[in-house]
Each structure stands twice: as C-alpha cells, then as structure tokens.
Amino acid sequence: MVATSLPVEIAVQDVAGVRIALEAGATRVELCQALGLGGLTPSAGLVEAAVEAAAAASAPGFVHVLVRPRGGGFVYDADEVELIVRDISLLRSLGAHGVVVGALTDAGALDLDATAAFLDAAEGLDVTVHRAVDASADPLAAVTALVDIPVRRVLTSGGAADCRSGLSVLREMATAAHGRLEVMAGGGVAVDDIAALTDAGVEAVHLSARRREPRGGPSGPGGGVAGFDTTDAELVRAAVAAARAAFESRGLPNR
C-alpha cells in the first residue's frame, strides 16, 4: 500500500474513542485506561470490543494495547514482569494487533531481558516500546539499543517533558534509527507541532486528543474526580489533516 500521510496514533480509553479514530482516518490507536496516570492496561472486555470495532471497519493492525500494570516508574520486579508477559499472551488471544511495553533497569538503562520476554510473549505482534525510554538515564542510548532487536517502533518525546523541548534529540533519534526503527513522537503533541516533528525526521506522531466530559452524574464520596476524559473528534481530524499536509509538503518517501 502506498502511504499518503504521516501515521497518526491516538491514545484512547473506550470504544467510542476507537470509533472516532477510525472515522477520522487515524492510523491506529493505543488502547489503555487511566491516561491521567500515563496509561494503564485496559480490561479484556474493552480490548475485545475495540478489536470488533476495527474488524467491522475493515481496519487491520489498528488496535495496539498498552501493557502497564501500575503507575509510577518503569523498573519492574519479577512478579510485575511476569504479569506483563501474561497480559501480552491474553491480548494476543483476544485479537489485539500490537502491544505497547517498556521496562528499565535499576541503573536507568533499557531492560533488554524484560523486553526480550515481552517480545517472546508477543509472538509476532507489532511491538512498540513506550516512553519508558524518556525516563531512562540516556534516552538516545535507549532508543539506539532498540535498533537491533525486533521492535517495530518507539514512542518518545526525545527525553524531554514534551516533544517541543525534545525536538533536537528526536532528530538525533531518527538519525540513529536508520529507518530500521520507527521513531514516533509523543508527549504533549499539538496539531501545530506536527510539521516541525515531521521536519525533524520522526516517522509517526502520537497524541491523546482529549477533552473533559462532565456527564455521568456526581462521583460522590469515593468515586474520584467528577467527569472523565473522552476523545475529541475534531482534534483527531485536525491532527490527521496536519499529518497529511506535512507528509505532502516534505515529499516524504512511501512507507
């Protein structure tokens, strides 16, 4: 298939978000829950429903699932690594098209042993390493370490708080990847950033495109904050249009 746009990945937390991303022309979704915590592993029921929605829209390869068992840092003990491996196996059985994972060592390097275990469990699924690399001691070295293993892509802000601050490192990462690893920019991506990110050499962009939804009634004592995040269809459409324009204006090669 001839590419006509820079790939756009949307982080979503429900089936409505999956449908919005499909209808707006996004390339894929990262399915998760608790985006306020940076994202956690979603339920099996949500994964099944998302896969069914993608199948109904004839969108192969669309549903990529975040596998992160808790909030906080990315140094995992043996039980947590085993849980991630079990979740990957379950997600594969549920029909997920890809998984999004990441782990670090106590020294702040990419945990290649844990990553190898995740890849074995994925058994050919598309594998993305997430922004654990941005929490590492040397984000550029972490991304470079992924080039020689069978990981499809890496999600990164260039080690910075957001993609704008990390733009120069993103450019270095794209160069280091040599086209063998897709560098996907994420972290505070706004529609107006997409042209500059494309110019820096990244091969995809990732954003949550969220807005706050007040419906659902009061949360009451014990229910957490009022309202919840939903996917903003207008913002997704704008991101897809900006990615297409950036692709065309740069004369990027077909992927």
TORTOR-453001 format. One record per atom (N, C-alpha, C, O): x, y negated, z. Coordinates in steps of 0.02 Angstrom, whole numbers, padded with zeros to 5 digits, always signed. Example, Ala and Ser with C-alpha at 12.3 -4.5 7.8 and 13.67 -1.06 7.14 Angstrom:
<sites>
+00660+00284+00390+00615+00225+00390+00660+00165+00390+00712+00166+00423+00642+00112+00354+00684+00053+00357+00645-00002+00394+00670-00057+00402
</sites>
This chain:
<sites>
+00042+00060+00000+00000+00000+00000+00044-00062+00000+00093-00066+00037+00027-00110-00041+00065-00173-00045+00042-00220+00010-00018-00234+00016+00089-00244+00051+00072-00289+00105+00056-00359+00078+00089-00382+00031+00007-00390+00107-00013-00458+00086-00010-00508+00143-00027-00566+00134+00011-00485+00202+00012-00529+00260+00060-00503+00312+00075-00444+00314+00084-00549+00354+00122-00528+00413+00074-00490+00459+00020-00515+00473+00093-00431+00484+00048-00394+00528+00031-00433+00591+00073-00466+00621-00033-00429+00611-00057-00462+00672-00087-00409+00718-00133-00373+00699-00060-00405+00778-00086-00359+00829-00122-00400+00882-00096-00450+00906-00182-00377+00901-00222-00411+00952-00228-00367+01013-00248-00309+01008-00211-00393+01072-00221-00358+01135-00293-00365+01155-00318-00420+01164-00328-00309+01163-00399-00309+01180-00412-00264+01239-00373-00219+01254-00469-00277+01273-00486-00240+01333-00553-00204+01330-00574-00173+01378-00586-00207+01272-00651-00174+01266-00665-00159+01193-00628-00180+01148-00720-00122+01181-00737-00103+01113-00758-00164+01073-00746-00167+01013-00790-00213+01105-00808-00274+01070-00746-00307+01041-00747-00331+00984-00691-00307+01078-00629-00335+01053-00601-00296+00995-00574-00325+00948-00608-00230+00997-00586-00188+00941-00626-00207+00878-00597-00215+00824-00691-00214+00885-00733-00231+00827-00717-00300+00799-00716-00310+00739-00705-00348+00844-00686-00415+00821-00621-00412+00782-00616-00443+00729-00572-00376+00808-00508-00371+00773-00515-00338+00705-00483-00358+00657-00558-00286+00701-00570-00253+00638-00602-00301+00588-00580-00307+00531-00654-00336+00610-00691-00380+00566-00650-00440+00543-00659-00466+00488-00604-00463+00586-00563-00522+00570-00502-00505+00528-00468-00551+00505-00489-00441+00517-00433-00422+00474-00366-00412+00510-00314-00413+00477-00368-00403+00576-00306-00388+00612-00277-00321+00588-00313-00279+00563-00212-00312+00597-00179-00251+00576-00191-00194+00623-00199-00136+00602-00193-00209+00688-00203-00158+00739-00220-00192+00804-00216-00253+00810-00239-00152+00854-00249-00177+00922-00202-00142+00970-00182-00084+00959-00185-00177+01023-00155-00145+01081-00212-00142+01132-00233-00193+01159-00235-00082+01146-00291-00072+01191-00265-00064+01262-00220-00025+01275-00294-00102+01308-00272-00100+01377-00328-00123+01422-00383-00137+01399-00314-00128+01486-00357-00162+01533-00313-00206+01576-00252-00200+01576-00344-00252+01614-00309-00294+01661-00254-00336+01629-00196-00335+01650-00272-00373+01576-00223-00416+01544-00196-00469+01591-00140-00493+01583-00235-00487+01642-00211-00534+01692-00151-00509+01730-00113-00549+01758-00141-00443+01731-00082-00413+01763-00028-00396+01712+00022-00364+01729-00039-00417+01650+00008-00399+01597-00014-00338+01559+00020-00316+01513-00072-00308+01579-00099-00250+01545-00083-00185+01581-00027-00174+01604-00134-00142+01586-00126-00075+01616-00160-00024+01571-00196-00043+01524-00148+00040+01584-00177+00094+01544-00253+00092+01547-00281+00089+01602-00287+00093+01490-00360+00092+01489-00389+00161+01504-00353+00211+01506-00455+00163+01513-00489+00227+01527-00493+00271+01465-00488+00247+01409-00502+00336+01477-00509+00383+01422-00572+00367+01381-00571+00372+01320-00626+00348+01415-00687+00331+01379-00678+00272+01332-00705+00273+01277-00642+00222+01354-00629+00164+01312-00587+00183+01251-00600+00160+01196-00538+00226+01262-00496+00248+01206-00538+00285+01154-00532+00273+01094-00580+00331+01178-00623+00368+01132-00667+00322+01091-00673+00329+01030-00698+00273+01125-00743+00227+01091-00705+00184+01040-00731+00170+00986-00645+00163+01057-00604+00123+01012-00585+00162+00950-00588+00137+00894-00564+00224+00960-00546+00267+00903-00606+00279+00858-00600+00279+00797-00665+00289+00888-00726+00298+00848-00742+00235+00808-00762+00239+00749-00734+00176+00838-00747+00113+00802-00700+00104+00744-00720+00083+00690-00637+00121+00753-00588+00116+00699-00604+00165+00643-00598+00148+00584-00623+00226+00662-00640+00276+00611-00701+00254+00570-00703+00264+00510-00751+00225+00605-00811+00201+00570-00795+00146+00521-00829+00137+00471-00742+00108+00535-00721+00053+00491-00668+00075+00441-00640+00034+00405-00653+00141+00440-00601+00168+00395-00535+00131+00405-00505+00107+00356-00514+00126+00468-00452+00090+00484-00402+00137+00518-00397+00137+00579-00366+00176+00479-00317+00222+00508-00259+00183+00540-00241+00129+00517-00231+00211+00593-00174+00179+00625-00190+00117+00664-00145+00078+00680-00253+00106+00681-00274+00042+00709-00268+00038+00785-00254-00015+00812-00277+00094+00820-00283+00092+00893-00218+00115+00926-00200+00174+00925-00183+00067+00955-00121+00080+00992-00136+00065+01066-00164+00013+01082-00117+00110+01109-00138+00107+01179-00079+00094+01225-00029+00129+01223-00087+00043+01267-00036+00029+01318-00038+00083+01371-00091+00101+01396+00021+00109+01388+00027+00158+01442+00072+00128+01496+00133+00131+01492+00040+00099+01546+00074+00066+01601+00034+00081+01664-00022+00056+01671+00061+00120+01711+00020+00146+01766+00006+00096+01823-00038+00108+01864+00043+00041+01824+00034-00008+01878+00062-00075+01857+00097-00080+01807+00045-00126+01896+00076-00191+01885+00146-00192+01914+00170-00142+01939+00178-00250+01911+00245-00256+01937+00298-00240+01885+00285-00241+01825+00358-00224+01909+00414-00213+01864+00412-00146+01829+00365-00107+01838+00462-00133+01788+00462-00076+01743+00512-00022+01762+00529+00021+01721+00536-00024+01824+00579+00030+01850+00532+00081+01882+00501+00067+01933+00528+00140+01852+00481+00191+01874+00515+00250+01908+00570+00270+01888+00483+00277+01959+00509+00338+01991+00487+00399+01951+00451+00392+01901+00509+00457+01973+00495+00518+01934+00421+00532+01927+00398+00554+01874+00383+00519+01980+00310+00531+01977+00278+00484+01926+00233+00505+01890+00300+00422+01923+00271+00374+01876+00289+00391+01804+00247+00385+01759+00351+00413+01793+00370+00434+01725+00327+00494+01704+00304+00496+01647+00317+00541+01750+00276+00600+01734+00204+00579+01718+00173+00608+01674+00178+00530+01755+00110+00506+01742+00105+00475+01673+00056+00487+01637+00155+00435+01654+00155+00405+01587+00156+00460+01534+00119+00456+01484+00198+00511+01544+00201+00566+01497+00134+00601+01491+00112+00617+01436+00101+00614+01548+00035+00646+01547-00016+00603+01510-00056+00628+01471-00014+00538+01523-00061+00493+01490-00050+00491+01414-00098+00490+01376+00013+00492+01393+00028+00493+01321-00002+00556+01289-00032+00552+01236+00008+00613+01322-00020+00676+01295-00095+00673+01291-00125+00696+01242-00127+00644+01342-00200+00638+01341-00222+00591+01284-00270+00606+01248-00188+00536+01277-00206+00487+01225-00199+00518+01155-00239+00505+01111-00148+00559+01146-00140+00593+01082-00200+00639+01069-00224+00642+01012-00224+00674+01120-00280+00718+01112-00345+00680+01099-00392+00707+01069-00348+00617+01121-00408+00577+01111-00409+00542+01043-00458+00509+01025-00354+00549+01005-00353+00522+00938-00320+00454+00932-00325+00423+00879-00287+00430+00984-00251+00366+00979-00200+00369+00923-00171+00422+00910-00189+00313+00890-00143+00311+00834-00071+00294+00854-00024+00307+00818-00064+00264+00913+00002+00245+00937+00000+00231+01011-00054+00222+01040+00058+00228+01042+00063+00211+01113+00114+00156+01122+00160+00148+01082+00105+00118+01175+00148+00061+01191+00177+00074+01260+00139+00078+01309+00243+00080+01265+00275+00103+01327+00339+00063+01340+00360+00023+01298+00368+00075+01397+00432+00043+01413+00453+00057+01484+00410+00064+01528+00518+00063+01496+00544+00076+01563+00616+00051+01566+00653+00050+01517+00635+00029+01627+00703+00005+01639+00736+00045+01694+00703+00077+01735+00802+00043+01695+00840+00074+01749+00848+00024+01806+00833-00035+01799+00872+00048+01863+00885+00004+01920+00935-00051+01902+00933-00105+01931+00979-00037+01855+01030-00086+01834+01002-00137+01785+01037-00184+01765+00939-00129+01764+00909-00177+01719+00919-00162+01645+00905-00205+01603+00943-00102+01630+00951-00081+01560+00889-00043+01538+00850-00020+01579+00880-00036+01473+00826+00005+01447+00837+00077+01471+00892+00103+01465+00785+00109+01497+00790+00178+01521+00781+00225+01462+00725+00242+01443+00837+00246+01433+00834+00287+01373+00810+00357+01388+00780+00389+01345+00823+00383+01448+00799+00450+01466+00723+00450+01471+00690+00495+01444+00695+00400+01504+00622+00396+01508+00592+00385+01439+00541+00415+01422+00624+00343+01399+00600+00329+01331+00599+00393+01289+00553+00405+01251+00651+00435+01297+00653+00499+01261+00596+00544+01282+00566+00578+01240+00579+00544+01347+00523+00584+01371+00457+00559+01342+00413+00598+01325+00450+00493+01336+00390+00464+01308+00384+00483+01234+00329+00499+01210+00439+00481+01198+00439+00498+01127+00421+00572+01117+00385+00589+01070+00447+00615+01159+00431+00686+01155+00356+00697+01165+00325+00736+01129+00327+00663+01214+00255+00670+01228+00213+00642+01171+00159+00667+01157+00239+00590+01137+00201+00558+01083+00196+00603+01022+00147+00598+00985+00244+00647+01012+00242+00696+00958+00222+00667+00891+00175+00691+00858+00256+00614+00870+00244+00586+00804+00198+00526+00803+00191+00495+00750+00166+00510+00858+00126+00449+00860+00172+00388+00851+00231+00391+00867+00144+00334+00826+00180+00271+00821+00198+00249+00893+00154+00247+00936+00260+00231+00905+00282+00211+00972+00309+00140+00970+00354+00124+00932+00280+00097+01012+00304+00029+01022+00333+00023+01092+00302+00047+01140+00390-00007+01098+00418-00023+01164+00397-00095+01181+00409-00140+01141+00367-00104+01239+00338-00169+01256+00388-00216+01288+00448-00206+01285+00361-00268+01319+00403-00322+01344+00444-00305+01407+00471-00349+01439+00448-00242+01423+00498-00221+01473+00566-00246+01451+00608-00263+01494+00578-00249+01386+00644-00273+01362+00657-00345+01384+00714-00364+01395+00604-00385+01391+00612-00455+01411+00629-00461+01485+00654-00513+01506+00614-00409+01524+00631-00408+01595+00699-00376+01608+00721-00371+01665+00732-00354+01555+00797-00320+01563+00853-00371+01575+00843-00431+01566+00911-00345+01595+00968-00389+01608+00994-00421+01544+01022-00475+01546+00986-00387+01488+01010-00412+01423+00959-00393+01370+00965-00340+01340+00910-00435+01357+00857-00418+01309+00883-00401+01239+00857-00355+01207+00934-00437+01215+00960-00422+01149+00991-00353+01147+00982-00316+01099+01028-00334+01199+01058-00267+01202+01004-00214+01207+01011-00160+01178+00950-00229+01244+00895-00180+01250+00863-00167+01183+00849-00109+01166+00852-00219+01144+00822-00210+01078+00871-00174+01031+00850-00130+00993+00934-00191+01034+00984-00159+00992+00988-00084+01007+00999-00044+00961+00978-00065+01071+00980+00006+01090+00923+00046+01059+00928+00107+01053+00870+00012+01039+00812+00047+01010+00821+00063+00936+00784+00103+00908+00869+00030+00904+00876+00036+00832+00890+00108+00810+00867+00129+00757+00928+00145+00850+00949+00212+00829+00906+00268+00856+00924+00326+00850+00848+00253+00887+00803+00305+00910+00736+00295+00874+00721+00241+00850+00695+00348+00871+00634+00345+00830+00576+00306+00861+00521+00332+00870+00589+00243+00877+00538+00196+00899+00518+00154+00840+00561+00131+00802+00454+00142+00831+00431+00106+00771+00442+00031+00777+00463-00002+00729+00427+00003+00838+00433-00070+00845+00446-00088+00918+00440-00047+00963+00464-00152+00928+00473-00179+00995+00435-00244+01000+00436-00286+00954+00400-00253+01055+00363-00314+01070+00406-00356+01116+00425-00333+01170+00421-00418+01097+00466-00459+01136+00455-00533+01126+00434-00555+01073+00471-00571+01178+00471-00645+01173+00541-00671+01165+00553-00731+01171+00589-00626+01153+00659-00648+01150+00688-00657+01219+00737-00694+01227+00658-00624+01269+00683-00628+01337+00663-00691+01374+00686-00702+01430+00621-00731+01344+00601-00795+01374+00530-00791+01401+00495-00741+01392+00510-00845+01435+00442-00847+01463+00390-00845+01408+00335-00819+01418+00406-00872+01349+00360-00870+01292+00401-00868+01228+00461-00879+01228+00367-00854+01173+00402-00845+01109+00435-00908+01084+00486-00905+01049+00408-00967+01101+00439-01029+01079+00507-01039+01111+00555-01057+01077+00511-01026+01176+00575-01032+01210+00625-00979+01188+00686-00990+01191+00599-00922+01165+00644-00867+01146+00657-00863+01072+00682-00812+01048+00641-00916+01034+00643-00912+00962+00713-00895+00935+00720-00855+00889+00764-00926+00964+00832-00913+00938+00854-00841+00951+00887-00811+00910+00834-00813+01009+00851-00743+01023+00810-00696+00980+00835-00644+00958+00747-00713+00967+00706-00674+00921+00740-00669+00853+00739-00616+00821+00769-00724+00832+00804-00724+00767+00864-00675+00770+00875-00638+00722+00901-00675+00825+00957-00629+00833+00932-00557+00835+00963-00512+00807+00876-00545+00869+00848-00477+00873+00828-00452+00804+00842-00394+00787+00796-00495+00765+00776-00475+00697+00836-00457+00655+00834-00410+00615+00890-00495+00663+00952-00481+00626+00982-00415+00649+01003-00375+00607+00983-00403+00715+01012-00342+00742+00972-00280+00722+01000-00225+00716+00907-00288+00711+00865-00231+00694+00878-00205+00624+00863-00147+00610+00906-00245+00581+00925-00225+00513+00867-00192+00475+00879-00150+00431+00806-00212+00489+00749-00182+00455+00733-00112+00477+00687-00081+00449+00769-00084+00526+00758-00016+00548+00711-00013+00608+00688+00041+00627+00697-00070+00638+00653-00075+00696+00612-00138+00686+00639-00192+00675+00546-00132+00689+00503-00190+00680+00504-00233+00743+00486-00209+00797+00526-00295+00737+00526-00341+00793+00460-00381+00790+00448-00419+00744+00418-00371+00841+00353-00404+00845+00355-00456+00900+00368-00440+00958+00342-00518+00882+00344-00573+00931+00280-00575+00972+00226-00571+00944+00288-00580+01037+00231-00586+01082+00251-00627+01143+00310-00635+01157+00201-00651+01178+00215-00693+01236+00196-00764+01223+00236-00805+01201+00132-00780+01238+00109-00848+01228+00104-00870+01156+00105-00930+01142+00097-00822+01110+00094-00841+01039+00030-00880+01025-00025-00858+01041+00038-00939+00996-00018-00979+00972-00019-00978+00896+00032-00963+00865-00076-00994+00868-00082-00993+00795-00029-01037+00763+00000-01019+00712-00016-01095+00792+00033-01141+00763+00105-01116+00767+00150-01145+00736+00117-01063+00806+00185-01036+00812+00201-00987+00756+00260-00972+00744+00152-00962+00721+00162-00905+00677+00209-00920+00620+00249-00878+00601+00205-00980+00591+00250-00998+00536+00323-00997+00559+00366-00970+00525+00337-01027+00617+00406-01029+00642+00431-00960+00660+00490-00944+00649+00388-00918+00687+00408-00850+00704+00424-00810+00641+00472-00772+00639+00384-00819+00589+00397-00786+00526+00464-00809+00498+00502-00768+00473+00477-00874+00502+00540-00901+00477+00600-00873+00515+00655-00868+00488+00589-00856+00579+00643-00827+00620+00657-00755+00602+00707-00727+00625+00614-00724+00562+00627-00656+00539+00588-00602+00573+00599-00543+00559+00543-00619+00620+00503-00567+00652+00457-00535+00601+00438-00567+00551+00439-00473+00612+00400-00436+00562+00327-00426+00581+00289-00395+00544+00306-00452+00639+00237-00448+00660+00228-00496+00719+00276-00516+00750+00166-00513+00733+00151-00555+00791+00096-00522+00833+00054-00484+00807+00097-00537+00897+00051-00506+00946+00022-00561+00989+00059-00603+01016-00043-00562+00996-00075-00610+01041-00139-00580+01070-00168-00534+01041-00160-00608+01127-00220-00582+01159-00283-00618+01136-00338-00590+01141-00277-00678+01111-00334-00715+01083-00393-00713+01131-00449-00696+01112-00380-00731+01194-00432-00725+01245-00470-00790+01258-00445-00845+01248-00531-00781+01281-00569-00835+01310-00607-00808+01371-00618-00747+01376-00626-00853+01415-00660-00831+01477-00735-00826+01465-00766-00872+01438-00764-00770+01486-00836-00758+01479-00868-00761+01548-00851-00721+01591-00915-00807+01559-00944-00815+01626-01002-00767+01641-01023-00763+01699-01028-00732+01591-01087-00691+01603-01073-00631+01648-01015-00616+01662-01126-00598+01670-01119-00539+01712-01142-00550+01783-01143-00503+01823-01160-00612+01799-01183-00625+01867-01125-00634+01915-01067-00627+01896-01141-00649+01978-01089-00661+02028-01051-00597+02045-01080-00542+02046-00986-00604+02057-00946-00546+02076-00956-00528+02149-00948-00470+02169-00973-00579+02189-00988-00565+02260-00926-00545+02299-00872-00539+02270-00932-00533+02363-00876-00510+02403-00851-00442+02377-00890-00395+02369-00786-00438+02365-00757-00375+02344-00756-00364+02270-00730-00313+02247-00785-00410+02230-00788-00399+02158-00735-00436+02119-00734-00432+02057-00690-00471+02152-00638-00507+02117-00663-00575+02093-00715-00599+02116-00627-00605+02047-00644-00671+02022-00706-00667+01978-00722-00614+01951-00741-00723+01971-00800-00725+01930-00781-00725+01856-00729-00752+01837-00824-00695+01814-00812-00694+01742-00758-00644+01722-00729-00610+01764-00746-00641+01658-00697-00593+01632-00673-00618+01563-00705-00660+01532-00617-00590+01540-00589-00610+01476-00619-00570+01419-00630-00510+01425-00633-00605+01364-00656-00571+01303-00614-00596+01245-00577-00645+01251-00619-00562+01189-00581-00580+01129-00618-00634+01091-00677-00628+01077-00582-00687+01073-00610-00744+01038-00605-00732+00962-00550-00733+00933-00662-00719+00930-00662-00701+00859-00633-00757+00816-00596-00743+00769-00649-00819+00832-00624-00875+00792-00548-00879+00795-00515-00893+00745-00520-00867+00854-00448-00869+00863-00414-00812+00825-00361-00821+00796-00444-00753+00826-00415-00697+00789-00415-00712+00715-00365-00700+00681-00470-00738+00689-00474-00755+00618-00421-00808+00599-00390-00804+00547-00411-00857+00643-00361-00909+00630-00291-00880+00630-00250-00900+00589-00277-00833+00675-00211-00802+00677-00198-00761+00615-00143-00763+00587-00248-00724+00593-00240-00683+00532-00228-00729+00471-00187-00714+00429-00265-00783+00467-00256-00830+00411-00187-00862+00413-00155-00869+00361-00164-00880+00472-00097-00911+00478-00043-00861+00460+00007-00879+00429-00051-00798+00479-00002-00747+00462+00000-00735+00387+00054-00726+00359-00057-00736+00355-00059-00727+00282-00025-00786+00247+00013-00777+00199-00039-00847+00271-00009-00906+00241+00066-00906+00250+00103-00924+00204+00090-00887+00309+00162-00885+00322+00196-00833+00278+00250-00845+00252+00164-00776+00270+00190-00722+00228+00198-00747+00156+00249-00736+00124+00146-00779+00131+00146-00802+00062+00196-00859+00051+00230-00861-00001+00200-00904+00098+00245-00962+00089+00318-00943+00093+00360-00976+00063+00334-00890+00131+00404-00869+00137+00424-00820+00082+00483-00805+00074+00375-00796+00043+00391-00747-00009+00421-00684+00020+00470-00658-00006+00392-00660+00075+00420-00602+00109+00414-00540+00067+00368-00534+00026+00461-00492+00076+00459-00430+00037+00400-00387+00059+00378-00391+00116+00376-00345+00013+00323-00299+00030+00347-00249+00082+00403-00224+00079+00302-00233+00130+00320-00185+00182+00282-00121+00172+00289-00073+00210
</sites>
